[in-house]
Each structure stands twice: as structure tokens, then as C-alpha cells.
Amino acid sequence: MDFDRTYADYLDNDGIAALQALEAETGTRILAYYTPPQAAGLSKAHLEKLQALEKKLCVRLVAYETHGG
């Protein structure tokens, strides 16, 4: 799988390779955070929209504050 460096430009090729090797070994998807993400403080209306979209798409969605804004 290609690695999207949009928010992870601090990982070099060796770091990415190590992460992907551990993913392959464990059979899991591992998320790497330089700084733990801050959960978004959604309004009640936005939370309801997010929950409705979860139901429609049959997925779990997580909203985080954007990096550096």
C-alpha cells in the first residue's frame, strides 16, 4: 500500500518500512501519530450528521481537529 505523507512528513523511508513490516507481521493497520490527535468538539448538529453518515456507510467515523489550522 502506498504511504500518504500528507500529515506524516516526519517519517523517513526507513521508518515507513519498519512500520509496514510490523503491520505485515501483526496483520493489523497501525496509525502513527507525531502528536496525539485532538478529538474535534463537534456541535450537536454536526455530531448527528456524523452519526447519520456512519449509519448510512456502515462505518465508524472519528473527527479530529485539523493540523495547525
SEKOLKE-46592 format. One record per residue (C-alpha): x, y, z; residue number from 1. Coordinates in Angstrom, 3 decimals. Layout:
% residues N
east, north, up, seq
X, Y, Z, NUM
...
END
This chain:
% residues 69
east, north, up, seq
0.000, 0.000, 0.000, 1
1.287, 3.484, -0.802, 2
2.050, 5.681, 2.178, 3
0.351, 9.081, 2.248, 4
2.762, 11.605, 3.733, 5
0.275, 14.469, 3.857, 6
0.485, 14.740, 7.643, 7
3.399, 12.384, 8.276, 8
6.343, 14.053, 6.582, 9
8.430, 13.335, 9.720, 10
8.681, 9.619, 8.818, 11
11.628, 8.708, 6.610, 12
11.702, 5.717, 4.271, 13
13.315, 3.506, 6.929, 14
10.578, 4.419, 9.422, 15
7.854, 3.689, 6.883, 16
9.449, 0.347, 6.015, 17
9.641, -0.610, 9.701, 18
6.006, 0.375, 10.221, 19
4.839, -1.566, 7.172, 20
6.876, -4.627, 8.237, 21
5.209, -4.585, 11.663, 22
1.798, -4.209, 10.012, 23
2.526, -7.225, 7.813, 24
3.775, -9.256, 10.780, 25
0.800, -8.426, 13.002, 26
-1.850, -8.402, 10.273, 27
-3.024, -5.013, 11.516, 28
-3.200, -1.418, 10.344, 29
-1.062, 0.794, 12.580, 30
-1.645, 4.530, 12.821, 31
1.404, 6.662, 13.545, 32
0.915, 9.974, 15.316, 33
3.667, 12.506, 15.912, 34
1.366, 14.299, 18.332, 35
-1.771, 12.557, 19.578, 36
-4.758, 13.956, 17.685, 37
-7.269, 16.144, 19.446, 38
-10.850, 14.938, 19.098, 39
-12.993, 17.571, 17.414, 40
-15.507, 19.395, 19.539, 41
-18.471, 18.943, 17.218, 42
-21.723, 20.747, 17.744, 43
-24.752, 18.594, 18.443, 44
-25.954, 19.159, 14.856, 45
-22.607, 18.118, 13.363, 46
-22.387, 15.091, 15.659, 47
-25.842, 13.996, 14.499, 48
-24.752, 14.381, 10.853, 49
-21.626, 12.341, 11.538, 50
-23.686, 9.614, 13.229, 51
-26.165, 9.560, 10.359, 52
-23.311, 9.165, 7.882, 53
-21.854, 6.344, 9.996, 54
-25.178, 4.550, 9.805, 55
-25.527, 5.141, 6.068, 56
-21.981, 3.947, 5.275, 57
-21.849, 1.187, 7.946, 58
-18.534, 2.519, 9.287, 59
-17.197, 4.239, 12.395, 60
-16.070, 7.824, 11.837, 61
-13.743, 9.846, 14.059, 62
-13.466, 13.630, 13.759, 63
-10.157, 15.252, 14.727, 64
-9.132, 18.887, 14.843, 65
-7.077, 19.831, 11.784, 66
-3.278, 20.108, 11.980, 67
-2.008, 23.591, 12.537, 68
-5.117, 25.210, 11.024, 69
END
